[in-house]
């Protein structure tokens, strides 16, 4: 039996609640909505963990430093 990661369970529960709340109305832009609510806090926490070192944070995230920089700008997380 495969166990789900707690983050997966949390996202599934919240997304199911969102879909249930629509009461039959067609959802719109779910992908972008989920990315927006997950990406920003993830970037904030990883940057804190990396002590604001973008190169280290990019390594932790498994992405290019330039990509991280672009995402930090998009989410207005640069000081």
Chimera marker file (.cmm) of the C-alpha trace (Angstrom):
<marker_set name="trace">
<marker id="1" x="0.000" y="0.000" z="0.000" r="1" g="1" b="0" radius="0.5"/>
<marker id="2" x="1.334" y="3.425" z="-0.958" r="1" g="1" b="0" radius="0.5"/>
<marker id="3" x="0.971" y="6.218" z="1.565" r="1" g="1" b="0" radius="0.5"/>
<marker id="4" x="0.376" y="9.759" z="0.415" r="1" g="1" b="0" radius="0.5"/>
<marker id="5" x="2.645" y="12.599" z="1.400" r="1" g="1" b="0" radius="0.5"/>
<marker id="6" x="0.938" y="14.952" z="3.905" r="1" g="1" b="0" radius="0.5"/>
<marker id="7" x="1.306" y="17.870" z="1.479" r="1" g="1" b="0" radius="0.5"/>
<marker id="8" x="-0.480" y="15.866" z="-1.216" r="1" g="1" b="0" radius="0.5"/>
<marker id="9" x="-3.313" y="15.068" z="1.175" r="1" g="1" b="0" radius="0.5"/>
<marker id="10" x="-3.614" y="18.722" z="2.180" r="1" g="1" b="0" radius="0.5"/>
<marker id="11" x="-3.767" y="19.916" z="-1.415" r="1" g="1" b="0" radius="0.5"/>
<marker id="12" x="-6.292" y="17.241" z="-2.368" r="1" g="1" b="0" radius="0.5"/>
<marker id="13" x="-8.524" y="18.100" z="0.591" r="1" g="1" b="0" radius="0.5"/>
<marker id="14" x="-8.410" y="21.841" z="-0.093" r="1" g="1" b="0" radius="0.5"/>
<marker id="15" x="-8.940" y="21.424" z="-3.832" r="1" g="1" b="0" radius="0.5"/>
<marker id="16" x="-11.880" y="19.075" z="-3.265" r="1" g="1" b="0" radius="0.5"/>
<marker id="17" x="-13.394" y="21.647" z="-0.892" r="1" g="1" b="0" radius="0.5"/>
<marker id="18" x="-12.944" y="24.335" z="-3.543" r="1" g="1" b="0" radius="0.5"/>
<marker id="19" x="-14.631" y="22.185" z="-6.190" r="1" g="1" b="0" radius="0.5"/>
<marker id="20" x="-17.464" y="21.282" z="-3.805" r="1" g="1" b="0" radius="0.5"/>
<marker id="21" x="-18.012" y="24.971" z="-2.997" r="1" g="1" b="0" radius="0.5"/>
<marker id="22" x="-18.561" y="25.675" z="-6.696" r="1" g="1" b="0" radius="0.5"/>
<marker id="23" x="-21.805" y="23.654" z="-6.477" r="1" g="1" b="0" radius="0.5"/>
<marker id="24" x="-21.739" y="22.648" z="-10.126" r="1" g="1" b="0" radius="0.5"/>
<marker id="25" x="-20.294" y="25.871" z="-11.530" r="1" g="1" b="0" radius="0.5"/>
<marker id="26" x="-17.457" y="25.128" z="-13.929" r="1" g="1" b="0" radius="0.5"/>
<marker id="27" x="-14.030" y="25.815" z="-12.406" r="1" g="1" b="0" radius="0.5"/>
<marker id="28" x="-11.656" y="28.202" z="-14.135" r="1" g="1" b="0" radius="0.5"/>
<marker id="29" x="-7.834" y="28.383" z="-14.156" r="1" g="1" b="0" radius="0.5"/>
<marker id="30" x="-7.357" y="25.779" z="-11.407" r="1" g="1" b="0" radius="0.5"/>
<marker id="31" x="-3.750" y="25.169" z="-12.453" r="1" g="1" b="0" radius="0.5"/>
<marker id="32" x="-2.755" y="28.832" z="-12.111" r="1" g="1" b="0" radius="0.5"/>
<marker id="33" x="-4.725" y="29.183" z="-8.868" r="1" g="1" b="0" radius="0.5"/>
<marker id="34" x="-2.949" y="26.233" z="-7.235" r="1" g="1" b="0" radius="0.5"/>
<marker id="35" x="0.463" y="27.387" z="-8.455" r="1" g="1" b="0" radius="0.5"/>
<marker id="36" x="-0.159" y="30.884" z="-7.112" r="1" g="1" b="0" radius="0.5"/>
<marker id="37" x="-1.152" y="29.717" z="-3.631" r="1" g="1" b="0" radius="0.5"/>
<marker id="38" x="1.635" y="27.130" z="-3.345" r="1" g="1" b="0" radius="0.5"/>
<marker id="39" x="4.570" y="28.792" z="-5.087" r="1" g="1" b="0" radius="0.5"/>
<marker id="40" x="4.839" y="32.029" z="-3.107" r="1" g="1" b="0" radius="0.5"/>
<marker id="41" x="4.926" y="30.511" z="0.406" r="1" g="1" b="0" radius="0.5"/>
<marker id="42" x="7.292" y="27.812" z="-0.837" r="1" g="1" b="0" radius="0.5"/>
<marker id="43" x="9.678" y="30.448" z="-2.203" r="1" g="1" b="0" radius="0.5"/>
<marker id="44" x="9.441" y="32.499" z="0.991" r="1" g="1" b="0" radius="0.5"/>
<marker id="45" x="10.255" y="29.539" z="3.218" r="1" g="1" b="0" radius="0.5"/>
<marker id="46" x="13.084" y="28.229" z="1.050" r="1" g="1" b="0" radius="0.5"/>
<marker id="47" x="14.622" y="31.700" z="0.851" r="1" g="1" b="0" radius="0.5"/>
<marker id="48" x="14.447" y="31.980" z="4.644" r="1" g="1" b="0" radius="0.5"/>
<marker id="49" x="16.024" y="28.541" z="5.008" r="1" g="1" b="0" radius="0.5"/>
<marker id="50" x="18.790" y="29.569" z="2.587" r="1" g="1" b="0" radius="0.5"/>
<marker id="51" x="19.287" y="32.833" z="4.507" r="1" g="1" b="0" radius="0.5"/>
<marker id="52" x="18.289" y="34.838" z="1.384" r="1" g="1" b="0" radius="0.5"/>
<marker id="53" x="21.056" y="33.217" z="-0.685" r="1" g="1" b="0" radius="0.5"/>
<marker id="54" x="19.463" y="32.830" z="-4.127" r="1" g="1" b="0" radius="0.5"/>
<marker id="55" x="22.074" y="30.407" z="-5.434" r="1" g="1" b="0" radius="0.5"/>
<marker id="56" x="21.590" y="28.110" z="-2.458" r="1" g="1" b="0" radius="0.5"/>
<marker id="57" x="17.793" y="28.432" z="-2.617" r="1" g="1" b="0" radius="0.5"/>
<marker id="58" x="17.844" y="27.622" z="-6.336" r="1" g="1" b="0" radius="0.5"/>
<marker id="59" x="19.894" y="24.524" z="-5.544" r="1" g="1" b="0" radius="0.5"/>
<marker id="60" x="17.402" y="23.471" z="-2.845" r="1" g="1" b="0" radius="0.5"/>
<marker id="61" x="14.540" y="23.955" z="-5.303" r="1" g="1" b="0" radius="0.5"/>
<marker id="62" x="16.309" y="22.189" z="-8.158" r="1" g="1" b="0" radius="0.5"/>
<marker id="63" x="16.062" y="25.155" z="-10.484" r="1" g="1" b="0" radius="0.5"/>
<marker id="64" x="18.317" y="27.630" z="-12.221" r="1" g="1" b="0" radius="0.5"/>
<marker id="65" x="19.196" y="30.738" z="-10.187" r="1" g="1" b="0" radius="0.5"/>
<marker id="66" x="17.884" y="33.002" z="-12.969" r="1" g="1" b="0" radius="0.5"/>
<marker id="67" x="14.545" y="31.179" z="-12.911" r="1" g="1" b="0" radius="0.5"/>
<marker id="68" x="14.364" y="31.623" z="-9.152" r="1" g="1" b="0" radius="0.5"/>
<marker id="69" x="15.191" y="35.319" z="-9.488" r="1" g="1" b="0" radius="0.5"/>
<marker id="70" x="12.392" y="35.734" z="-12.045" r="1" g="1" b="0" radius="0.5"/>
<marker id="71" x="9.902" y="33.977" z="-9.735" r="1" g="1" b="0" radius="0.5"/>
<marker id="72" x="10.976" y="36.096" z="-6.763" r="1" g="1" b="0" radius="0.5"/>
<marker id="73" x="10.318" y="39.205" z="-8.853" r="1" g="1" b="0" radius="0.5"/>
<marker id="74" x="6.918" y="37.876" z="-9.985" r="1" g="1" b="0" radius="0.5"/>
<marker id="75" x="5.881" y="37.297" z="-6.369" r="1" g="1" b="0" radius="0.5"/>
<marker id="76" x="7.424" y="40.592" z="-5.190" r="1" g="1" b="0" radius="0.5"/>
<marker id="77" x="9.723" y="38.786" z="-2.782" r="1" g="1" b="0" radius="0.5"/>
<marker id="78" x="12.928" y="40.706" z="-3.451" r="1" g="1" b="0" radius="0.5"/>
<marker id="79" x="13.945" y="43.330" z="-0.935" r="1" g="1" b="0" radius="0.5"/>
<link id1="1" id2="2" r="1" g="1" b="0" radius="0.2"/>
<link id1="2" id2="3" r="1" g="1" b="0" radius="0.2"/>
<link id1="3" id2="4" r="1" g="1" b="0" radius="0.2"/>
<link id1="4" id2="5" r="1" g="1" b="0" radius="0.2"/>
<link id1="5" id2="6" r="1" g="1" b="0" radius="0.2"/>
<link id1="6" id2="7" r="1" g="1" b="0" radius="0.2"/>
<link id1="7" id2="8" r="1" g="1" b="0" radius="0.2"/>
<link id1="8" id2="9" r="1" g="1" b="0" radius="0.2"/>
<link id1="9" id2="10" r="1" g="1" b="0" radius="0.2"/>
<link id1="10" id2="11" r="1" g="1" b="0" radius="0.2"/>
<link id1="11" id2="12" r="1" g="1" b="0" radius="0.2"/>
<link id1="12" id2="13" r="1" g="1" b="0" radius="0.2"/>
<link id1="13" id2="14" r="1" g="1" b="0" radius="0.2"/>
<link id1="14" id2="15" r="1" g="1" b="0" radius="0.2"/>
<link id1="15" id2="16" r="1" g="1" b="0" radius="0.2"/>
<link id1="16" id2="17" r="1" g="1" b="0" radius="0.2"/>
<link id1="17" id2="18" r="1" g="1" b="0" radius="0.2"/>
<link id1="18" id2="19" r="1" g="1" b="0" radius="0.2"/>
<link id1="19" id2="20" r="1" g="1" b="0" radius="0.2"/>
<link id1="20" id2="21" r="1" g="1" b="0" radius="0.2"/>
<link id1="21" id2="22" r="1" g="1" b="0" radius="0.2"/>
<link id1="22" id2="23" r="1" g="1" b="0" radius="0.2"/>
<link id1="23" id2="24" r="1" g="1" b="0" radius="0.2"/>
<link id1="24" id2="25" r="1" g="1" b="0" radius="0.2"/>
<link id1="25" id2="26" r="1" g="1" b="0" radius="0.2"/>
<link id1="26" id2="27" r="1" g="1" b="0" radius="0.2"/>
<link id1="27" id2="28" r="1" g="1" b="0" radius="0.2"/>
<link id1="28" id2="29" r="1" g="1" b="0" radius="0.2"/>
<link id1="29" id2="30" r="1" g="1" b="0" radius="0.2"/>
<link id1="30" id2="31" r="1" g="1" b="0" radius="0.2"/>
<link id1="31" id2="32" r="1" g="1" b="0" radius="0.2"/>
<link id1="32" id2="33" r="1" g="1" b="0" radius="0.2"/>
<link id1="33" id2="34" r="1" g="1" b="0" radius="0.2"/>
<link id1="34" id2="35" r="1" g="1" b="0" radius="0.2"/>
<link id1="35" id2="36" r="1" g="1" b="0" radius="0.2"/>
<link id1="36" id2="37" r="1" g="1" b="0" radius="0.2"/>
<link id1="37" id2="38" r="1" g="1" b="0" radius="0.2"/>
<link id1="38" id2="39" r="1" g="1" b="0" radius="0.2"/>
<link id1="39" id2="40" r="1" g="1" b="0" radius="0.2"/>
<link id1="40" id2="41" r="1" g="1" b="0" radius="0.2"/>
<link id1="41" id2="42" r="1" g="1" b="0" radius="0.2"/>
<link id1="42" id2="43" r="1" g="1" b="0" radius="0.2"/>
<link id1="43" id2="44" r="1" g="1" b="0" radius="0.2"/>
<link id1="44" id2="45" r="1" g="1" b="0" radius="0.2"/>
<link id1="45" id2="46" r="1" g="1" b="0" radius="0.2"/>
<link id1="46" id2="47" r="1" g="1" b="0" radius="0.2"/>
<link id1="47" id2="48" r="1" g="1" b="0" radius="0.2"/>
<link id1="48" id2="49" r="1" g="1" b="0" radius="0.2"/>
<link id1="49" id2="50" r="1" g="1" b="0" radius="0.2"/>
<link id1="50" id2="51" r="1" g="1" b="0" radius="0.2"/>
<link id1="51" id2="52" r="1" g="1" b="0" radius="0.2"/>
<link id1="52" id2="53" r="1" g="1" b="0" radius="0.2"/>
<link id1="53" id2="54" r="1" g="1" b="0" radius="0.2"/>
<link id1="54" id2="55" r="1" g="1" b="0" radius="0.2"/>
<link id1="55" id2="56" r="1" g="1" b="0" radius="0.2"/>
<link id1="56" id2="57" r="1" g="1" b="0" radius="0.2"/>
<link id1="57" id2="58" r="1" g="1" b="0" radius="0.2"/>
<link id1="58" id2="59" r="1" g="1" b="0" radius="0.2"/>
<link id1="59" id2="60" r="1" g="1" b="0" radius="0.2"/>
<link id1="60" id2="61" r="1" g="1" b="0" radius="0.2"/>
<link id1="61" id2="62" r="1" g="1" b="0" radius="0.2"/>
<link id1="62" id2="63" r="1" g="1" b="0" radius="0.2"/>
<link id1="63" id2="64" r="1" g="1" b="0" radius="0.2"/>
<link id1="64" id2="65" r="1" g="1" b="0" radius="0.2"/>
<link id1="65" id2="66" r="1" g="1" b="0" radius="0.2"/>
<link id1="66" id2="67" r="1" g="1" b="0" radius="0.2"/>
<link id1="67" id2="68" r="1" g="1" b="0" radius="0.2"/>
<link id1="68" id2="69" r="1" g="1" b="0" radius="0.2"/>
<link id1="69" id2="70" r="1" g="1" b="0" radius="0.2"/>
<link id1="70" id2="71" r="1" g="1" b="0" radius="0.2"/>
<link id1="71" id2="72" r="1" g="1" b="0" radius="0.2"/>
<link id1="72" id2="73" r="1" g="1" b="0" radius="0.2"/>
<link id1="73" id2="74" r="1" g="1" b="0" radius="0.2"/>
<link id1="74" id2="75" r="1" g="1" b="0" radius="0.2"/>
<link id1="75" id2="76" r="1" g="1" b="0" radius="0.2"/>
<link id1="76" id2="77" r="1" g="1" b="0" radius="0.2"/>
<link id1="77" id2="78" r="1" g="1" b="0" radius="0.2"/>
<link id1="78" id2="79" r="1" g="1" b="0" radius="0.2"/>
</marker_set>
